[in-house]
Amino acid sequence: MTDFHSVALVTGGASGLGYASAAHLASTGFRVVVLDRSERAASKAAEQLGVGHLSFCVDVTSEEAVERTIAEIVGKCGRLDVAISAAGIPDSFNATVDQDVDDWRRLIDVHLTGSYLIARAAGRQMLRQGSGAIVQFSSVAGVSGLPRRNAYTAAKTGIIGLTRSLACEWAQSGVRVNAVLPGYIETPFVEQLASEGKLDRDVLRRRTPMGRLGRPEDIAQAVGFLCSSAAAYITGIVLPVDGGWCAYGAAGDASVLDD
């Protein structure tokens, strides 16, 4: 069995930014537990990470399922040091007057309630240990308005508030809670939105001061930092990893693309 120094769970860990974060943590010595709504995808991701890593199929919106899964992880691994909430689903991009309230509720439930349930269950174990780090996924949508994306914007804004609230509550108990705020990243999700005409890569690149979309490893390395001892005195922050997107406020493009 491979020797691991700590145990980390990652929701949405079978693909995209979740998998990138899981892979980075595994590379730095964590025993990673991949959580995903697809049992097959979660199992495959854990196998790709290597020997000793685990997987669970879980619906993060189910209180009972989350509590049971965290208990099983602790039972198998003996502890839980890191919890990453990266699970998410896309929104409809419909005009507000055409949006379905059931779609709203489902997206809020997955992104925001799911982050809360994971943090609460993981927090119970971490508080018993007297140590732990939780990292939640917000978005540039959490600090700006995205037309037609009301549920996503509301959920990501809520995650910022949740992060700060939990961080202040648990700060003296050894449990740190932070969030990353990704900009537009080259993931299968962004690829799908671009192919559907919902996003334009060139427009996004021009709007980004660095002139490019992010890479999954950009986010994964930020997550790794927030989980590490290098961030031991950091809690309650929301860290933009966005190529300068949030900082830019001038009129017109932020960068010039090469022909």
C-alpha positions as CSV (number, residue, x, y, z in Angstrom):
1,M,0.0,0.0,0.0
2,T,1.3,3.5,-0.8
3,D,2.1,5.6,2.1
4,F,-0.1,8.7,2.3
5,H,0.4,11.7,4.7
6,S,-3.2,12.9,4.6
7,V,-6.7,12.2,3.3
8,A,-8.7,14.4,1.0
9,L,-12.1,14.1,-0.6
10,V,-13.1,15.9,-3.8
11,T,-16.7,16.2,-4.9
12,G,-17.1,16.4,-8.7
13,G,-13.7,14.7,-8.7
14,A,-14.2,12.5,-11.8
15,S,-13.8,15.3,-14.3
16,G,-12.9,18.9,-15.0
17,L,-11.5,21.1,-12.2
18,G,-12.5,18.5,-9.6
19,Y,-10.3,15.8,-11.2
20,A,-7.5,18.3,-11.8
21,S,-7.6,19.1,-8.1
22,A,-7.7,15.4,-7.1
23,A,-4.7,14.6,-9.4
24,H,-2.7,17.5,-7.9
25,L,-3.4,16.4,-4.3
26,A,-2.6,12.8,-5.2
27,S,0.7,14.0,-6.6
28,T,1.6,15.7,-3.4
29,G,1.0,12.7,-1.2
30,F,-2.7,12.8,-0.3
31,R,-4.9,9.7,-0.3
32,V,-7.7,11.0,-2.5
33,V,-11.3,10.0,-2.3
34,V,-13.2,10.9,-5.5
35,L,-16.9,11.7,-5.0
36,D,-19.1,11.9,-8.1
37,R,-22.7,11.3,-9.0
38,S,-21.5,8.7,-11.5
39,E,-20.2,5.6,-9.8
40,R,-18.4,4.4,-13.0
41,A,-16.8,7.8,-13.5
42,A,-15.7,8.1,-9.9
43,S,-14.2,4.6,-9.9
44,K,-12.3,5.3,-13.2
45,A,-10.9,8.5,-11.9
46,A,-9.7,6.9,-8.7
47,E,-8.0,4.1,-10.7
48,Q,-6.3,6.8,-12.8
49,L,-4.9,8.4,-9.7
50,G,-3.2,5.2,-8.7
51,V,-3.2,2.5,-6.0
52,G,-4.8,3.3,-2.7
53,H,-7.1,6.0,-3.9
54,L,-10.9,5.6,-3.3
55,S,-14.2,6.5,-4.9
56,F,-17.8,6.9,-3.8
57,C,-21.0,7.6,-5.7
58,V,-22.9,10.3,-3.9
59,D,-25.6,12.9,-4.5
60,V,-24.3,16.0,-2.8
61,T,-27.8,17.3,-2.4
62,S,-28.8,14.4,-0.2
63,E,-28.1,15.0,3.5
64,E,-28.4,11.4,4.3
65,A,-26.1,10.3,1.5
66,V,-23.4,12.9,2.4
67,E,-23.4,12.0,6.1
68,R,-23.2,8.3,5.3
69,T,-20.4,8.8,2.8
70,I,-18.3,10.9,5.1
71,A,-18.7,8.4,7.8
72,E,-17.6,5.6,5.5
73,I,-14.5,7.6,4.4
74,V,-13.5,8.2,8.0
75,G,-14.1,4.5,8.7
76,K,-11.9,3.4,5.9
77,C,-9.2,6.0,6.3
78,G,-9.3,6.9,9.9
79,R,-9.4,10.6,9.4
80,L,-10.2,13.4,7.0
81,D,-7.8,16.3,6.4
82,V,-9.1,18.1,3.3
83,A,-12.6,18.5,1.7
84,I,-12.9,20.1,-1.8
85,S,-16.4,21.0,-3.1
86,A,-16.1,21.1,-6.9
87,A,-19.4,19.4,-7.8
88,G,-21.6,21.5,-10.1
89,I,-24.1,21.4,-13.0
90,P,-24.7,23.9,-15.9
91,D,-27.4,26.4,-15.9
92,S,-29.9,27.0,-18.7
93,F,-28.8,30.4,-20.1
94,N,-32.4,31.2,-20.7
95,A,-33.8,34.7,-20.4
96,T,-35.1,35.3,-16.8
97,V,-38.7,35.4,-17.9
98,D,-38.3,32.0,-19.5
99,Q,-36.4,30.3,-16.6
100,D,-37.9,27.3,-14.9
101,V,-38.0,27.5,-11.1
102,D,-37.2,23.8,-10.8
103,D,-34.0,24.4,-12.7
104,W,-33.2,27.2,-10.3
105,R,-33.8,25.0,-7.3
106,R,-31.7,22.1,-8.7
107,L,-28.7,24.3,-9.5
108,I,-28.8,26.1,-6.1
109,D,-29.2,22.7,-4.4
110,V,-26.1,21.1,-6.2
111,H,-23.8,24.1,-6.0
112,L,-24.7,25.8,-2.7
113,T,-26.6,23.3,-0.6
114,G,-24.1,20.6,-1.7
115,S,-21.2,22.7,-0.6
116,Y,-22.9,23.3,2.7
117,L,-23.6,19.7,3.4
118,I,-20.1,18.6,2.5
119,A,-18.6,21.3,4.7
120,R,-20.9,20.5,7.6
121,A,-20.2,16.8,7.5
122,A,-16.5,17.1,6.9
123,G,-16.3,19.9,9.5
124,R,-17.7,17.6,12.2
125,Q,-14.8,15.2,11.7
126,M,-12.2,18.0,11.4
127,L,-13.4,19.6,14.6
128,R,-13.0,16.3,16.4
129,Q,-9.4,16.1,15.0
130,G,-8.7,19.8,15.7
131,S,-7.4,20.3,12.2
132,G,-8.6,20.4,8.6
133,A,-8.9,22.5,5.4
134,I,-12.0,23.0,3.3
135,V,-11.9,24.6,-0.1
136,Q,-15.1,25.5,-1.9
137,F,-15.5,26.5,-5.6
138,S,-17.0,29.9,-6.3
139,S,-16.6,31.7,-9.7
140,V,-16.2,35.1,-11.3
141,A,-20.0,34.9,-11.4
142,G,-19.9,35.2,-7.6
143,V,-18.6,38.8,-7.8
144,S,-20.2,40.0,-11.0
145,G,-23.5,39.8,-12.8
146,L,-23.9,37.3,-15.6
147,P,-27.1,38.0,-17.5
148,R,-29.4,35.0,-18.0
149,R,-27.4,33.0,-15.4
150,N,-29.3,33.9,-12.3
151,A,-29.2,30.6,-10.4
152,Y,-25.5,30.1,-11.1
153,T,-24.6,33.6,-10.1
154,A,-26.7,33.4,-6.9
155,A,-25.2,30.0,-6.0
156,K,-21.6,31.2,-6.5
157,T,-22.2,34.4,-4.5
158,G,-23.7,32.3,-1.8
159,I,-20.6,30.1,-1.6
160,I,-18.6,33.2,-0.9
161,G,-20.8,34.0,2.1
162,L,-20.8,30.4,3.3
163,T,-17.0,30.3,3.1
164,R,-16.5,33.4,5.2
165,S,-19.1,32.4,7.8
166,L,-17.7,28.9,8.3
167,A,-14.1,30.3,8.4
168,C,-15.0,32.7,11.2
169,E,-16.9,30.1,13.2
170,W,-14.2,27.4,13.0
171,A,-11.0,29.6,13.0
172,Q,-10.0,28.9,16.6
173,S,-10.7,25.1,16.2
174,G,-8.0,24.4,13.7
175,V,-10.3,24.2,10.7
176,R,-9.6,26.5,7.8
177,V,-12.2,27.3,5.1
178,N,-11.4,29.1,1.9
179,A,-12.7,29.3,-1.6
180,V,-11.2,29.6,-5.1
181,L,-12.8,31.8,-7.7
182,P,-12.0,30.5,-11.1
183,G,-12.2,32.6,-14.3
184,Y,-12.9,30.9,-17.6
185,I,-11.0,27.7,-17.7
186,E,-10.4,25.2,-20.6
187,T,-12.6,22.3,-19.4
188,P,-15.0,20.0,-21.2
189,F,-17.8,22.1,-19.8
190,V,-16.5,25.3,-21.4
191,E,-15.8,23.3,-24.6
192,Q,-19.5,22.2,-24.6
193,L,-20.8,25.8,-24.0
194,A,-18.5,27.1,-26.8
195,S,-19.8,24.4,-29.2
196,E,-23.4,25.4,-28.4
197,G,-22.7,29.0,-29.1
198,K,-23.2,30.1,-25.5
199,L,-19.6,31.2,-25.1
200,D,-17.0,32.7,-27.5
201,R,-13.4,31.9,-26.6
202,D,-12.0,34.9,-28.5
203,V,-14.3,37.3,-26.6
204,L,-13.3,35.7,-23.3
205,R,-9.6,35.8,-24.2
206,R,-9.8,39.5,-25.1
207,R,-11.6,40.3,-21.9
208,T,-8.9,38.5,-19.8
209,P,-5.8,40.6,-19.1
210,M,-3.5,37.6,-19.5
211,G,-5.0,37.0,-23.0
212,R,-5.8,33.3,-22.4
213,L,-8.3,31.0,-20.8
214,G,-7.0,29.3,-17.7
215,R,-5.8,25.7,-17.5
216,P,-7.2,23.2,-15.0
217,E,-3.8,22.9,-13.4
218,D,-3.9,26.7,-12.6
219,I,-6.9,26.0,-10.4
220,A,-5.6,22.8,-9.0
221,Q,-2.3,24.4,-7.8
222,A,-4.3,27.2,-6.1
223,V,-6.4,24.5,-4.4
224,G,-3.3,22.7,-3.3
225,F,-1.8,25.8,-1.8
226,L,-4.9,26.5,0.2
227,C,-4.8,23.0,1.6
228,S,-1.2,23.1,2.5
229,S,0.8,24.2,5.5
230,A,2.0,27.1,3.4
231,A,-1.6,28.5,3.9
232,A,-1.7,27.8,7.7
233,Y,-2.6,31.4,8.6
234,I,-5.1,31.8,5.8
235,T,-8.8,31.4,6.3
236,G,-12.0,33.0,5.0
237,I,-10.4,34.2,1.7
238,V,-11.8,34.0,-1.8
239,L,-8.9,33.6,-4.1
240,P,-9.4,34.7,-7.7
241,V,-7.6,32.5,-10.2
242,D,-8.8,34.3,-13.3
243,G,-6.0,35.8,-15.3
244,G,-6.9,39.2,-14.0
245,W,-10.6,39.1,-15.0
246,C,-11.9,40.5,-11.7
247,A,-9.3,43.2,-11.6
248,Y,-10.0,44.7,-15.0
249,G,-12.4,47.6,-15.1
250,A,-11.5,49.7,-18.1
251,A,-13.7,50.1,-21.3
252,G,-12.9,47.8,-24.2
253,D,-10.7,44.7,-24.4
254,A,-8.2,43.8,-21.7
255,S,-5.7,42.1,-24.1
256,V,-4.8,42.0,-27.7
257,L,-4.9,38.6,-29.4
258,D,-2.3,37.5,-31.9
259,D,-3.5,36.9,-35.4
